Amino acid sequence: MRVRTKKQYGRNVLRLETSGKIQEVILNEDFLKPKNASVSVCFRGEKSAGIVDLSVDEIENLYKEVSSKMKGIKKIKVMKFKK
């Protein structure tokens, strides 16, 4: 997973980029308030770690975008190479 962010630092914009493996995906649910559910994606790299929280609406929008693009690709083969 690769994360790229921008942060306002004084008058300048600081660009941060990091990468790492997804360690865990956590589903945060509240049975009394189902609209407040979220998904947390936890990642860890060599010199960085973090959590990306996504709301239900963000997950649905992401799924719609990805599923419409995946219709053109029938079969996908994922290949991992060792360094």
Secondary structure, DSSP 8 states (H G I E B T S, - for coil): -EEEEEEEETTEEEEEEEE-EEEEEEEE--SS-GGG-EEEEEEE-SS-EEEEEEEHHHHHHHHHHHHHHHTT-----------
